[in-house]
Amino acid sequence: MQSVRVTEEMWHHLLSLREGMVRPRVLSPDADVSCLPLYGPIARRNGPFVMAQVGQSLDGRVATPMGDAQDVSGCDGIAHLHRCRALVDAVVIGVGTVVADDPSLSVRAVPGRSPVRVVVDCNGRMPHRAKMLNDDGTPVVVIQADDVPRRNARHELISLPRQADGGLASRDILAALAERDLTAILVEGGANTISRFIDAQLIDRLHVSVSPIIIGSGPAGIRLAPIDRLSEARRPEVQIYNIGSDIVFDCNLRVDIRRVAASPDCEDVLMADTA
Ligand SMILES: NC(=O)c1ccc[n+]([C@@H]2O[C@H](COP(=O)([O-])OP(=O)(O)OC[C@H]3O[C@@H](n4cnc5c(N)ncnc54)[C@H](OP(=O)(O)O)[C@@H]3O)[C@@H](O)[C@H]2O)c1
């Protein structure tokens, strides 16, 4: 596990990478670069990049059964989330999170620009009084199915075709955002929204930020279709970072370690492990 420190110098370097500066800020020879592996892939603009972030307890919960989700992450987990927001173009959440938490999705815990806020609201139930619609912050984009009546709104409304399963295709959502030059995307929750993107294999990196609390019961941050055997579980390549109050599991969903390790020797080991 690597310990990560984000100095002011490194943070400004990351922000300059995010801005796609031809010459990013030059680092001093003794710069503490421990945060580069974690944040560099988000900040660099080498094409479209989609990440998801879950802040959860030791027992994998993101809220109490009553829906209290306020302080699941510790202070460094919150700073981590805000750094991720500051490094992307847009943050995407489902309307369920707006209804449950009424978040503002702005960058407050670190210096940086707030991303465009995107709400997937297939059936048009976004509350008019949602904080983000009334805070004069960064633009809000609401994405609905094209058979839902358009309301007069102060935010941009995107209509996408409803799919046979009744929902919207995650690929269509990303394409609509890319048309608006929003190509570095953070899918922030909740479980329903993140899981649809994972199912569609559209997430490059998944950050699971674990805070040392035990909630005991309550919803999880990811909810995929059930599997029968652990051999069917996804096994992404993972780097683990100690960020202070919380631990971040940085999962590269583009790499399945079983495929990487599919040499004859490794297959023998895997078969022995699962016997
Ligand atoms: N700790 C964390 O990291 C974190 C982050 C965010 C949220 N949360 C928690 O997560 C909970 C909410 O999660 P949730 O899973 O219930 O709701 P959610 O994912 O926020 O929203 C789900 C709803 O969004 C719409 N939606 C999203 N993607 C869609 C798609 N591709 N096609 C069609 N509709 C789509 C649907 O609305 P309709 O039902 O209207 O069709 C769906 O029911 C809250 O308790 C919140 O506190 C935790």
The ligand as an ORCA input file, in Angstrom:
! r2SCAN-3c Opt
* xyz 0 1
  N     -21.213      7.176     -0.605
  C     -21.253      7.419     -1.890
  O     -20.211      7.354     -2.569
  C     -22.547      7.801     -2.515
  C     -22.572      8.604     -3.665
  C     -23.811      8.915     -4.227
  C     -24.980      8.429     -3.663
  N     -24.928      7.670     -2.551
  C     -26.153      7.139     -1.928
  O     -26.817      6.364     -2.885
  C     -28.217      6.378     -2.593
  C     -28.982      6.625     -3.888
  O     -28.610      5.602     -4.793
  P     -29.684      4.885     -5.715
  O     -29.012      3.718     -6.331
  O     -30.933      4.670     -4.937
  O     -30.059      6.015     -6.768
  P     -29.232      6.755     -7.921
  O     -28.289      5.841     -8.602
  O     -28.699      8.031     -7.398
  O     -30.425      7.132     -8.913
  C     -31.089      6.077     -9.547
  C     -32.163      6.631    -10.436
  O     -31.594      7.472    -11.426
  C     -32.190      7.229    -12.681
  N     -31.172      6.605    -13.544
  C     -29.856      6.552    -13.345
  N     -29.245      5.985    -14.400
  C     -30.194      5.666    -15.275
  C     -30.190      5.062    -16.559
  N     -29.076      4.659    -17.163
  N     -31.372      4.860    -17.158
  C     -32.513      5.236    -16.559
  N     -32.585      5.818    -15.346
  C     -31.428      6.046    -14.726
  C     -33.373      6.309    -12.406
  O     -34.444      7.170    -12.100
  P     -35.990      6.713    -12.182
  O     -36.178      5.744    -11.048
  O     -36.743      7.959    -12.010
  O     -36.173      6.060    -13.494
  C     -32.876      5.539    -11.193
  O     -33.889      4.972    -10.407
  C     -28.447      7.453     -1.554
  O     -28.623      6.817     -0.303
  C     -27.132      8.202     -1.549
  O     -26.843      8.727     -0.275
  C     -23.747      7.335     -1.971
*
